[in-house]
Amino acid sequence: MKFKAEIDVMPLKALLDPQGKAVSSSMSNVGLSQISNVRIGKHMTLEIEASNMDDAKGLVDKACKDMLCNQIMEEYHFTVTAF
């Protein structure tokens, strides 16, 4: 079966996000002073070939832990759907 994963990787909340801070500081310059605390991360999509949903989720979790996310500085969340 084929599955699609949507993965979001974000900096840990306890850590400074320099990109997000720079964007937050610039919001008032473009008339958006109501917006603050911007956090910037990564969004990834993957296609997986697996025999079932649990196997697909296991592969995505392994990919995140081993390659896509630096767990010292980032956290990740994902969804997997069949197609």
N, C-alpha and C positions, 0 to 999 in steps of 0.2 A: 504494500500500500504506500501511497505517497502522502506526505504530510508537509504542512507549511508552519514554520515557527516565526513568531514575531518576538524579538528580544530587545529589551531596553536596559542599557547599562548606564548607571548614574554614579556620580561621586557620592561617597558616604556623607550623610548629613553632618557628621561631626567634623568633616574636613572642609577647608576653604576651597571654593570653586572660583579660581581667578577669572575664567572666561565669563561665568555667570555674574560675578561682581562687576566686571567691566561693562557688561550689557546693562545691568541694573543701574549703574551710575549714568549711563547714557540715555536712559528712558526719558528723563525730564527734558533732555535736549531736543527730543522729537515730539514733545507734547504729551508724553505718557507717564507723568509723574505719579499716577495712581498705581503703577506696576512696580513691584520690588521683589527682592529675594529670588532673582532668576537663577536657575540651576541648569547647566548645559551638560548633556550626556550624548550617548550614541544610540541609534536605533538600527537594528539589523534584521534582515529576513533570510531564512534558510529554507531549502527544500530537503526533506529527509525521506529516504526509502527505508521503511521498517515494517515488520510483520504486524505490529499493533500499536495503539496509542501509547501504552506504557513504555515500550521499547523506544519509540520516537522521543518521548519526554526524557528518557534516560540518556539518549544520545545528545540531545540539546543541552541538558544539564552538564554532561561531561565536557562538551565543547565550550560552554561558558566557563567552567572551572579551570579547564586546561589551557584555553587559548584566548577567549574573547573578553574576559574580565580579570582585572587585577584585584583580587579579593582583599588586598591590604588597603586599597584606596577606593574601591568601587563595589556597588551591589548590583544585582541583576534580577530581572523578573521576565518571564516569558509565557507565551501562550502557544499551544500547538493545535492546529486544526487539520482535519483530513480534507483532501481534495482529489 
